[in-house]
């Protein structure tokens, strides 16, 4: 974690890596890992992995550089 970013990262998020799919087709996740972040609640249009425009309500800035996959679960602290 960069020391100069710590003062700005006052929120936390929980990140759980996707481990597979259960017998009902629902995704399964591993244990949560906590990261310090800065969350900005600004609405903006972004493109998802399918190329469609969707509305994003929050932007999360990580102080560290975690390896997060496209199907992993991120839970905001708010």
PyMOL commands that set and color helices and strands:
alter all, ss='L'
color gray80, all
select helices_A, chain A and resi 3-6
alter helices_A, ss='H'
color red, helices_A
select strands_A, chain A and resi 11-21+27-40+44-47+53-56+59-62+73-76
alter strands_A, ss='S'
color yellow, strands_A
deselect
rebuild
show_as cartoon
